[in-house]
């Protein structure tokens, strides 16, 4: 989570909601053109898997 949060300003990300359990689920607002780069940056910094699923209509 701290890795993802540290990248928010770099990619213009706004956190909408977060859920913590065995895995972290974040609901974020980010420009479509930034999705792949944001996901790759999380993987590069932490080695964690980043799965991006668009939420239509939001």
LINLIN-V861288 format. One record per residue. N is the residue number from 0. OMEGA is omega in degrees with one decimal (none if undefined). Layout:
N_OMEGA / N_OMEGA
//
This chain:
0_178.7 / 1_178.5 / 2_179.6 / 3_-179.2 / 4_-179.6 / 5_-179.3 / 6_-174.9 / 7_-175.1 / 8_179.8 / 9_-176.2 / 10_178.8 / 11_-176.3 / 12_172.9 / 13_177.8 / 14_179.3 / 15_-176.4 / 16_176.0 / 17_176.5 / 18_-177.4 / 19_173.5 / 20_175.3 / 21_175.9 / 22_179.8 / 23_175.9 / 24_179.3 / 25_169.4 / 26_-172.5 / 27_169.0 / 28_-180.0 / 29_178.5 / 30_-178.0 / 31_-177.4 / 32_-179.4 / 33_-173.2 / 34_-176.8 / 35_180.0 / 36_178.7 / 37_178.3 / 38_-179.2 / 39_178.7 / 40_176.8 / 41_179.5 / 42_-178.4 / 43_-176.7 / 44_-171.6 / 45_-173.5 / 46_179.9 / 47_176.4 / 48_176.9 / 49_179.3 / 50_-178.8 / 51_177.6 / 52_178.5 / 53_174.7 / 54_-176.9 / 55_175.1 / 56_179.0 / 57_none
//
